[in-house]
Amino acid sequence: MNVAVVLYTSDLRLHDHPPMRAALSSCGRVVPLFVRDPAVAAPPNRLAFLADCLADLDAGLRARGGRLVVRSGDTVAATAALVRQADADEVHMAAGVSTFAHAREERLRAALEAEGRRLYVHDAVITAVAPGAVLPAGRSDHFAVFTPYHRRWEQQPLRAAAPAPRAIRVPAAVSSEPLPERAAVTDTSPGLAPGGEHEARRLLAGWLRPGISRYAETHDDLAGDATSRLSPHLHFGTLSATEAVHRARAAGGPGADAFVRQLCWRDFHHQVLAARPGAAARDYRPRHDRWRTGPAADEEVQAWKDGRTGYPVVDAAMRQLAHEGWMHNRGRLLAASFLAKTLYVDWRVGARHFMDLLVDGDLANNQLNWQWVAGTGTDSRPNRVLNPVRQGLRYDPTGAYVHRWVPGLAGLPAPRVHGPWRLGGLERARYDYPDPVVELADGLDRFRRGRSG
């Protein structure tokens, strides 16, 4: 009886999983494999979430008669060794978009073909629409502007979301290392959410009932926390983006349209990175910035990381990130704009800090969203600067978000919370809150002079 290996990467689920379905359709037995590759370094929050995901995937496989096989080492070497041990004929995996993922696929294909075996790489497993599936007219290899991409993306037919397989047979002789345990991971955010496909599907079902109907009106409400919180599950692939689009469209209404648009943004960034992998580290559209460096800039960056900038809505967002390993989308925009355009510090400094803490730290979305805010990416208004005072009053009008994350300010009304901070000595001691690290006008001036130069 033929054997296939399903190599899991960022697709840790059983529902709507094309590599698994293809493997089961061609072979009687399947080895579900995850390789703990030291080259794929992950910070504590993502390691802990990953442990949850792998444990849940293993449980789902065991309920169907299978199990997850875990190996450590270089992904290509470990997979090739397993293929020989199981005498497998083929390997199935999801397509990636990064330079590392593409190189891994090519190395694995070469290693397998050298032994007379085949690699099948499946598109649209991590995204709803595969990078490169829709292209602009002419010779461009990707869409550089979101709106025309969104129009074409909306017209793209999606495959039907497939159910989880009923049964999976794994060769008994194939050995596995122990599953990683969340409890063994230290230095995680105290409020880190649980991972796994079961949790992802529970969240999606709950979100589709009451949450999505008002999403268009409430997704920017910082205190309302009215977003789906599904981004970690999309990043780890415990939820299919394709299934999420189908189920949101079935719910219907303006809220569903707004939510699907956000899923489209995710695909947009993936197709940009697939075409321009260097954008993970280099400006997509260089603006010849003269980013600030040195001791003064370093002190301001540390204040930003600590949530001590003197601008409460920015500080609340940064404290939420530290506590949960997650941040509200509007908070991400405000925190990123403050670092890149008010402090005028290189966006890569902020992107690195976000990747260190975000459980949904996704290379395409994190780096390209940071570039969008910094004005070096796909934003058509590269010099826009978000004012944290005005944004706080608009998106946290009662001050509840700030009160939650900066509890020392809980006694102050919203206009006072979000207004320019001018504390005297006694008041500053009472609230244990710092003066602004920079005046907004000074920050705007340094940005304009730096970029224009």
Buried (B, 14 or more C-beta within 10 A) or exposed (E): EEBBBBBBBBBBBBBBBBBBBBBBEBBEBBBBBBBBBEEBEBBBBBBBBBBBBBBBBBBBBEEBEBBBBBBEBBBBBBBBBBBEBBEBBBBBBBBBBBBBBBEBBEBBBEBBEEEEBEBBBBBBBBBBBBBBBBBBEEEEEBBBEBEEBBEBBEEBEBEEBBEBBEEBBBBEEBEBEEBBEBEEBEEBBEEBBBBBBBBBBEBBEEBBEEBBBBBBEBBBBBBBEBBBBBBBBBBBBBBBBBBBBBBBBEBEBEBBBBBBBBBBBBBBBBBBBBBBBEBBEEBBEEBEBEBBEEEEBEEBBEBBBEBBBBBBBBBBBBBBBBBBBBBBBBBBBBBBBBBBBBBBBBBBBBBEBBBBBBBBBBBBBBBBBBBBBBBBBBBEEBEEBBBBBEBBBBBBBEBBBBBBBBEEBEEBEBEEBBBEBEBEEEEBEEBEBBEBBBEBEEBBEBBBEBBEE
